[in-house]
């Protein structure tokens, strides 16, 4: 029994130390790849969405995150009043707006 314990102790002591630098370089490269492939594009999309929200005004046609399509009738500090259909109005947080469809000015003439 003592021989088995002695063999395990020698096996653990015989393992070479090192490779710390290469492991550190590998971790730094993995973090950099994760940043450029995941975090940076998400920040870019978030900035574009914030810009779109800040540029919305009365008369713009929008889609909410729930898929409802409506027209902005009133802009408040943190919310929009949106008209759906004939005369149905609801108040939504600005963060609940997914995208802008069109506005009072012709967006198609600007893209040409």
C-alpha positions, 0 to 999 in steps of 0.5 A: 500500500505504501508503494502505491502511495509513493508511486502517486507522489512521484508521478505528481512531482514529476509533472513539468511546470510551465506553459503558463505564458502560452495559456495566458496568451490563449486566454487573451486571444479568446477574449479578443475574439469573443469581443470582436465577434459578439460584444462589439456588434451588439453595441453597434446595434444598440447604438443604432436602435437608440439613435432611431428611437431618439429620431422618432417624431409624431406621424412616424409609422412604427412596429412594436416589439410585440409586432403591432403596427401603428402611428406615433401621435404624441411623444413624451419623455419616456413614452410614445402614444401610438394610434392603431387602426381607426382611433385606438390609442395606446401608450408604449415605452420608447424601448418597446419600439422595434423599428420605424417603417415610415414617417411624415417626410418621404424616406424613399426619396432620401435613400435614392 
